[in-house]
């Protein structure tokens, strides 16, 4: 489980921001909303993370930071648009200050070939937490290269951080028993200044690197900088090639009461078309005549279903945009259900739907706020003095929790 994110000098996140979502063992969880950070861990993290805040408060920047780290880990070549995807904070002091990221998550320890074989055989292995750090150089306002990169582990979540590997500004790497350079040291000569060690070494079949990249590949993002189904033709092509996904989609469409009995892919002279049978209507309706809300739900459904099937991380910016507030709790309940979410997938969303706060615990809520100098502050609601029986909806609108606009 992903439980910690740190960002500095990225979009409106000027100062070092730490989002720690660890939940103590004594917090009750009758609805199974939390999962151990790793098997056997006394600490837990929420399956659903909802980010609230006024417009331009830093919500999208936070999700983009998470997306950027995932993309850096899994991309064997420099990201398309580098460095345009990396916006440092827009003041003079930040134009030559590094951009920094760090994430922490649970996982199997010491991913050597032997440990990977034990995992494949279903044998018991040691678990713990990992910390991935990335620091990027900024020169005259432009991000130019990776300054430092490191992966560390803490077996059983205890003690000091142990090096898995560390990379310095010259591209030199200090390895370890769990990330040996034996047989791969020649790759140091071709390691690009804007490509991560994990992505580069995974491309050349380094076994430990491949495992981390496989995890990053399960990160799915929509609405931040690279929405996968933003184009109508993309979602149509996806559903045309995925009949099982259409079957799953029909089941959910009938449950959320949008008047659709079934959707199907039909071959027409213009090519495949997505048609919808509505209750009481004679002729099937084409995609272009469906409501914006129905289209939004259909576009986001495949990535949510994929995350639930693979134990990934689904990140959706403004999930509530065009989706009815009554449908939002149903979507987050998918991630609570052990049957629908057997592999501990996580859902990160930003939204303005205040009514959803009635369906969330304080451990699942993150607040973004912005000061008068344009810098964003991010904090989990766990850091605010809120009782478990408090009405989060009322407290948020009253301004007691922060993150609401001051009008007038």
C-alpha positions as CSV (number, residue, x, y, z in Angstrom):
1,X,0.0,0.0,0.0
2,X,1.1,3.5,-0.8
3,X,1.1,5.5,2.4
4,X,3.4,8.6,2.0
5,X,4.1,11.2,-0.6
6,X,6.5,14.1,-0.4
7,X,6.8,17.0,-2.9
8,X,8.8,20.2,-3.2
9,X,9.0,22.9,-5.8
10,X,6.4,21.3,-8.1
11,X,3.6,23.4,-9.5
12,X,2.1,25.3,-6.6
13,X,3.8,23.0,-4.0
14,X,6.6,25.4,-3.2
15,X,7.8,24.2,0.2
16,X,8.4,20.7,1.2
17,X,5.0,19.0,1.6
18,X,4.6,15.7,3.4
19,X,1.4,13.7,3.1
20,X,1.6,10.8,5.6
21,X,-1.5,8.6,5.5
22,X,-0.5,5.9,8.1
23,X,-3.3,4.9,10.4
24,X,-2.7,3.7,13.9
25,X,-3.7,0.2,15.0
26,X,-6.3,1.4,17.5
27,X,-8.4,3.2,14.9
28,X,-11.6,1.2,14.3
29,X,-12.4,-0.1,10.9
30,X,-15.7,-1.9,10.8
31,X,-16.2,-1.2,7.0
32,X,-12.7,-2.5,6.0
33,X,-11.7,0.8,4.6
34,X,-8.0,0.4,5.5
35,X,-5.3,-2.1,4.7
36,X,-2.0,-3.0,6.3
37,X,0.9,-1.2,4.6
38,X,2.3,-4.7,4.1
39,X,1.2,-8.2,5.4
40,X,1.6,-8.3,9.1
41,X,2.1,-4.5,9.6
42,X,0.3,-2.9,12.5
43,X,0.1,0.3,10.5
44,X,-2.5,0.7,7.8
45,X,-3.3,3.1,4.9
46,X,-6.7,4.0,3.4
47,X,-7.9,2.3,0.3
48,X,-9.6,5.6,-0.8
49,X,-7.9,9.0,-0.6
50,X,-10.1,12.0,-1.4
51,X,-8.4,15.4,-1.9
52,X,-10.5,18.5,-1.2
53,X,-9.7,22.2,-1.6
54,X,-10.8,25.4,-3.3
55,X,-10.0,26.0,-7.0
56,X,-6.3,26.4,-7.7
57,X,-5.3,25.1,-4.2
58,X,-2.9,22.4,-5.4
59,X,-5.2,19.3,-5.8
60,X,-4.2,18.6,-9.4
61,X,-0.6,19.4,-8.6
62,X,-0.6,16.8,-5.9
63,X,-2.0,14.1,-8.2
64,X,0.4,15.1,-11.0
65,X,3.3,14.6,-8.6
66,X,2.2,11.1,-8.0
67,X,1.7,10.5,-11.7
68,X,5.2,11.9,-12.5
69,X,6.9,9.6,-10.1
70,X,5.1,6.6,-11.5
71,X,6.0,7.6,-15.0
72,X,9.6,8.2,-14.2
73,X,9.8,4.7,-12.7
74,X,8.3,2.9,-15.6
75,X,9.4,5.0,-18.7
76,X,12.6,3.5,-20.3
77,X,13.0,6.7,-22.4
78,X,12.6,10.3,-21.3
79,X,9.0,11.2,-20.8
80,X,7.3,12.8,-23.8
81,X,7.3,16.5,-23.3
82,X,10.2,16.5,-20.8
83,X,10.7,19.0,-19.2
84,X,7.3,20.6,-20.0
85,X,5.5,18.1,-17.6
86,X,7.6,19.5,-14.7
87,X,6.6,23.0,-13.6
88,X,8.6,24.4,-10.7
89,X,7.1,27.0,-8.4
90,X,6.7,30.3,-10.2
91,X,8.9,32.6,-8.2
92,X,12.4,33.9,-8.6
93,X,13.8,31.9,-5.6
94,X,12.6,28.6,-7.1
95,X,14.0,29.0,-10.6
96,X,17.2,27.3,-9.6
97,X,16.0,25.2,-6.7
98,X,15.7,21.4,-7.2
99,X,12.3,19.7,-7.7
100,X,12.0,16.8,-5.2
101,X,9.7,13.8,-4.8
102,X,9.6,10.8,-2.4
103,X,7.1,8.0,-2.0
104,X,6.8,5.2,0.6
105,X,5.0,2.0,0.2
106,X,4.9,-1.6,1.4
107,X,6.4,-4.6,-0.4
108,X,8.4,-7.8,-0.3
109,X,12.0,-7.2,0.8
110,X,15.4,-8.0,-0.8
111,X,14.1,-8.7,-4.3
112,X,16.9,-10.9,-5.4
113,X,16.4,-13.7,-8.0
114,X,16.0,-16.2,-5.1
115,X,13.3,-14.1,-3.4
116,X,11.5,-13.6,-6.7
117,X,11.5,-17.4,-7.2
118,X,10.1,-17.9,-3.7
119,X,7.3,-15.4,-4.4
120,X,6.5,-17.2,-7.7
121,X,6.2,-20.5,-5.7
122,X,3.9,-18.9,-3.2
123,X,6.4,-19.3,-0.3
124,X,6.6,-16.9,2.7
125,X,9.0,-14.0,2.3
126,X,10.1,-11.0,4.3
127,X,8.0,-7.9,4.0
128,X,8.6,-4.2,4.9
129,X,8.5,-0.7,3.4
130,X,10.3,1.0,0.6
131,X,11.2,4.7,0.1
132,X,11.9,6.0,-3.4
133,X,13.5,9.5,-3.7
134,X,14.0,11.6,-6.8
135,X,15.7,15.0,-7.1
136,X,15.8,17.0,-10.3
137,X,18.1,19.9,-11.2
138,X,16.5,23.2,-12.1
139,X,18.6,25.7,-14.0
140,X,17.2,29.1,-14.9
141,X,13.7,27.8,-14.4
142,X,14.2,24.7,-16.6
143,X,14.4,21.2,-15.3
144,X,17.5,19.6,-16.9
145,X,18.5,16.3,-15.3
146,X,18.3,13.9,-12.4
147,X,20.5,15.1,-9.5
148,X,19.9,12.2,-7.2
149,X,17.9,9.0,-7.1
150,X,17.6,6.5,-4.3
151,X,15.6,3.4,-3.3
152,X,15.8,2.3,0.3
153,X,14.1,-0.4,2.3
154,X,13.1,-1.0,5.9
155,X,12.5,-4.7,6.7
156,X,9.4,-5.2,8.9
157,X,9.0,-1.5,8.8
158,X,11.5,-1.1,11.7
159,X,15.0,0.3,12.2
160,X,17.0,2.5,9.9
161,X,16.6,2.8,6.1
162,X,18.9,0.4,4.2
163,X,20.2,1.2,0.8
164,X,18.8,-0.7,-2.2
165,X,20.6,1.6,-4.6
166,X,21.7,5.2,-4.7
167,X,22.6,7.3,-7.7
168,X,24.5,10.5,-7.7
169,X,24.7,13.5,-10.1
170,X,27.4,11.8,-12.1
171,X,25.3,8.8,-12.8
172,X,27.3,6.5,-10.5
173,X,25.3,3.9,-8.6
174,X,26.0,2.3,-5.2
175,X,24.2,-1.1,-5.3
176,X,23.3,-3.7,-2.6
177,X,22.7,-7.4,-2.3
178,X,19.0,-6.8,-3.2
179,X,19.9,-4.7,-6.3
180,X,23.2,-6.1,-7.5
181,X,24.9,-4.5,-10.5
182,X,26.7,-7.7,-11.2
183,X,26.2,-8.4,-14.9
184,X,24.6,-5.0,-15.5
185,X,27.5,-2.6,-14.7
186,X,27.9,-1.8,-18.3
187,X,24.5,-0.1,-18.3
188,X,26.0,2.8,-16.3
189,X,27.7,4.0,-19.5
190,X,24.3,4.4,-21.2
191,X,22.2,5.6,-18.3
192,X,20.5,8.8,-19.5
193,X,20.4,11.9,-17.3
194,X,16.6,12.1,-17.5
195,X,15.8,8.3,-17.2
196,X,15.4,6.6,-13.8
197,X,17.6,3.6,-12.8
198,X,14.6,1.4,-12.4
199,X,13.2,2.1,-15.8
200,X,16.5,1.8,-17.6
201,X,17.6,-1.4,-15.8
202,X,14.1,-3.0,-16.1
203,X,14.4,-2.5,-19.9
204,X,17.4,-4.7,-19.8
205,X,15.8,-7.4,-17.7
206,X,17.3,-6.6,-14.3
207,X,15.0,-8.8,-12.1
208,X,14.6,-6.4,-9.1
209,X,14.1,-3.4,-11.3
210,X,11.4,-5.3,-13.3
211,X,9.4,-5.9,-10.1
212,X,9.3,-2.2,-9.2
213,X,8.4,-1.2,-12.8
214,X,5.7,-3.8,-12.8
215,X,4.2,-2.1,-9.7
216,X,4.4,1.3,-11.3
217,X,2.8,0.0,-14.5
218,X,-0.4,-0.7,-12.4
219,X,-0.7,3.1,-11.7
220,X,-3.6,4.4,-13.8
221,X,-4.2,8.2,-14.1
222,X,-7.1,10.2,-15.6
223,X,-7.7,13.8,-15.7
224,X,-4.3,15.0,-14.6
225,X,-1.8,15.4,-17.5
226,X,-2.4,12.2,-19.4
227,X,-6.1,11.1,-19.4
228,X,-6.1,7.6,-21.0
229,X,-9.7,7.8,-22.3
230,X,-10.1,11.5,-23.0
231,X,-10.7,10.9,-26.7
232,X,-14.0,9.3,-27.6
233,X,-12.3,7.1,-30.3
234,X,-9.9,5.7,-27.7
235,X,-12.6,4.4,-25.3
236,X,-14.5,3.1,-28.3
237,X,-11.5,1.1,-29.6
238,X,-10.8,-0.2,-26.1
239,X,-14.3,-1.5,-25.6
240,X,-14.4,-2.9,-29.1
241,X,-11.4,-5.1,-28.2
242,X,-12.6,-5.9,-24.7
243,X,-16.0,-7.6,-24.8
244,X,-15.6,-8.7,-21.2
245,X,-15.3,-5.1,-20.2
246,X,-18.6,-4.3,-22.0
247,X,-20.2,-7.0,-20.0
248,X,-18.9,-5.6,-16.7
249,X,-19.9,-2.1,-17.8
250,X,-23.5,-3.2,-18.5
251,X,-23.8,-4.6,-15.0
252,X,-22.7,-1.3,-13.4
253,X,-24.8,0.9,-15.8
254,X,-27.9,-1.0,-14.8
255,X,-27.1,-0.6,-11.1
256,X,-26.5,3.2,-11.1
257,X,-29.9,4.0,-12.7
258,X,-29.1,6.0,-15.8
259,X,-31.9,4.4,-17.7
260,X,-29.6,2.2,-19.8
261,X,-30.6,-1.4,-20.2
262,X,-27.5,-2.4,-22.1
263,X,-24.6,-1.1,-24.2
264,X,-23.2,-3.0,-27.2
265,X,-20.6,-2.6,-29.9
266,X,-22.2,-2.7,-33.3
267,X,-20.6,-2.9,-36.7
268,X,-21.7,-0.1,-39.0
269,X,-20.6,1.2,-42.4
270,X,-18.6,3.9,-40.5
271,X,-16.9,1.2,-38.4
272,X,-17.6,0.0,-34.8
273,X,-20.1,2.1,-32.8
274,X,-21.1,2.0,-29.2
275,X,-24.9,1.9,-28.9
276,X,-27.1,2.1,-25.8
277,X,-30.6,0.5,-25.3
278,X,-32.6,2.9,-23.1
279,X,-35.7,1.8,-21.1
280,X,-38.8,3.0,-23.0
281,X,-37.0,4.1,-26.2
282,X,-37.5,2.4,-29.5
283,X,-34.1,3.0,-31.2
284,X,-30.7,2.5,-29.6
285,X,-28.8,5.7,-28.9
286,X,-25.3,6.3,-30.2
287,X,-22.4,7.5,-27.9
288,X,-22.6,11.1,-29.1
289,X,-26.1,11.5,-27.8
290,X,-25.4,10.1,-24.4
291,X,-25.2,12.5,-21.5
292,X,-21.9,14.0,-20.4
293,X,-22.3,12.2,-17.0
294,X,-22.8,8.8,-18.6
295,X,-19.8,9.4,-20.9
296,X,-17.6,10.4,-18.0
297,X,-18.6,7.3,-16.0
298,X,-17.9,5.0,-19.0
299,X,-14.5,6.7,-19.6
300,X,-13.4,6.2,-16.0
301,X,-14.8,2.7,-15.6
302,X,-12.1,0.7,-17.4
303,X,-9.2,2.2,-15.3
304,X,-11.1,1.6,-12.1
305,X,-11.9,-2.0,-13.1
306,X,-8.3,-2.6,-14.1
307,X,-7.0,-1.3,-10.8
308,X,-9.4,-3.5,-8.9
309,X,-8.4,-6.5,-11.0
310,X,-4.6,-6.0,-10.6
311,X,-4.2,-4.3,-7.2
312,X,-3.1,-1.1,-8.8
313,X,-3.5,2.6,-7.9
314,X,-6.2,4.5,-9.8
315,X,-5.9,8.3,-9.7
316,X,-8.7,10.4,-11.0
317,X,-8.7,14.2,-11.0
318,X,-12.2,15.7,-10.4
319,X,-14.0,12.4,-10.3
320,X,-17.2,14.3,-9.4
321,X,-17.1,16.3,-12.7
322,X,-20.4,15.3,-14.4
323,X,-21.0,12.2,-12.2
324,X,-24.0,12.4,-9.9
325,X,-23.1,12.8,-6.2
326,X,-25.2,9.7,-5.4
327,X,-23.0,7.6,-7.7
328,X,-19.7,8.6,-6.1
329,X,-20.3,6.6,-2.9
330,X,-21.0,3.6,-5.0
331,X,-17.7,3.9,-6.8
332,X,-15.6,4.2,-3.6
333,X,-17.5,1.2,-2.1
334,X,-16.0,-0.9,-4.8
335,X,-12.6,-0.4,-3.2
336,X,-13.8,-1.3,0.3
337,X,-15.3,-4.6,-0.9
338,X,-12.9,-7.6,-0.4
339,X,-14.8,-9.4,-3.2
340,X,-14.3,-6.6,-5.7
341,X,-10.9,-5.5,-4.4
342,X,-9.1,-8.7,-3.4
343,X,-5.6,-7.3,-4.3
344,X,-5.7,-4.1,-2.1
345,X,-6.1,-1.5,-4.9
346,X,-6.1,2.2,-4.0
347,X,-8.2,5.0,-5.3
348,X,-6.9,8.6,-5.2
349,X,-9.3,11.3,-6.3
350,X,-9.7,15.1,-6.2
351,X,-13.2,16.5,-6.0
352,X,-15.5,19.3,-4.9
353,X,-18.5,17.1,-4.0
354,X,-19.0,18.1,-0.4
355,X,-21.8,15.6,0.1
356,X,-19.3,12.8,-0.4
357,X,-17.7,13.8,3.0
358,X,-20.7,12.1,4.7
359,X,-19.5,8.8,3.3
360,X,-15.8,9.2,4.2
361,X,-13.8,8.9,7.4
362,X,-11.3,11.6,8.3
363,X,-8.4,9.1,7.6
364,X,-9.5,9.2,3.9
365,X,-9.6,13.0,3.5
366,X,-6.8,15.3,2.4
367,X,-7.0,19.1,2.4
368,X,-5.2,21.4,0.0
369,X,-5.0,25.1,0.8
370,X,-3.0,28.0,-0.6
371,X,-1.4,31.0,1.1
372,X,-1.3,34.6,-0.2
373,X,2.0,34.0,-1.9
374,X,0.6,31.2,-4.0
375,X,2.2,28.3,-2.2
376,X,0.0,25.2,-1.5
377,X,-0.1,23.4,1.8
378,X,-1.3,19.8,2.0
379,X,-2.4,17.9,5.1
380,X,-4.4,14.9,6.0
381,X,-7.6,15.5,8.0
382,X,-6.0,13.2,10.6
383,X,-3.8,16.1,11.5
384,X,-6.8,18.3,12.3
385,X,-8.6,18.0,15.7
386,X,-11.8,16.3,14.4
387,X,-13.8,13.9,16.4
388,X,-14.9,10.6,14.8
389,X,-18.6,11.6,15.1
390,X,-18.1,15.1,13.8
391,X,-20.1,16.1,10.7
392,X,-17.3,16.6,8.1
393,X,-19.7,18.1,5.6
394,X,-20.7,20.9,7.9
395,X,-17.2,21.5,9.3
396,X,-15.7,21.7,5.9
397,X,-18.2,24.2,4.5
398,X,-17.9,26.3,7.7
399,X,-14.2,26.7,7.0
400,X,-13.1,24.9,10.2
401,X,-11.1,22.3,8.2
402,X,-9.5,24.8,5.7
403,X,-9.5,24.5,1.9
404,X,-12.7,26.5,1.1
405,X,-12.8,29.8,-0.8
406,X,-13.4,33.1,1.1
407,X,-16.0,35.0,-0.9
408,X,-16.6,38.7,-0.6
